[in-house]
Amino acid sequence: MIIRKKTIYLSALIVGLVMLGFVNHQVSKGSITESSNDYQKYEEGLVEVVNEESELVEVVNDNAEKAEIVDSKDDKVENISKETNKDIGKAISSEKNIEKSNYFVEHRLSRDKMRGELVDRLNDIVKNDKSSKEVMAKAQEEIIEIGKISEKELFIEGLLVSKGFKNTLVFIGESDVRIVIENDNLSEKEVSQILEIVTSETDFKASNIKIINKNS
């Protein structure tokens, strides 16, 4: 019971961090009105997302079905997280997606939505009476780790904005960090600034940091 209550609290905290990060990002751009308009455009573009990025939707649906079979005899917690991270990385790094005008709004929400769904699935495992103590503990650890990663991504994005980068999207994966920057042409100095920030805030080396330039 204690584990379940703690997990529910952590889940609520993660959702709060995601929402706070989205609001902070929009405030840093200096326009709440523009944020509302962008979000409205995002909602209107959901149909397009379903059609053009069906692989992402299929992955989410497929993962939801897999969550039901995770019990005390089937330890898949780590694989579930890895699959989600792989799919998020693929979506935000796609050249086709990066070309979209509302890329940062759309894929920040997409990243956070998939993370939220992952947390829900892990919560189901924790609340499942058939789950062993080991599986429940792993699921709880993953939820805590997701919260830490989400918070760190938001923090790095904030640091980059403070350095003058207008729009940024950070994704911390299993083996690398991907940063999408809205800039027509990054200078060597700017690349160095980005690498310095990421290496100082994560355990990744510069060779494991991928900077993706998105033209304005």
Helices and strands as residue ranges (DSSP letters): H 2-28, H 32-44, H 46-52, H 54-67, H 77-93, H 95-98, H 103-127, H 133-162, E 168-172, E 177-182, H 188-201, G 206-208, E 209-214
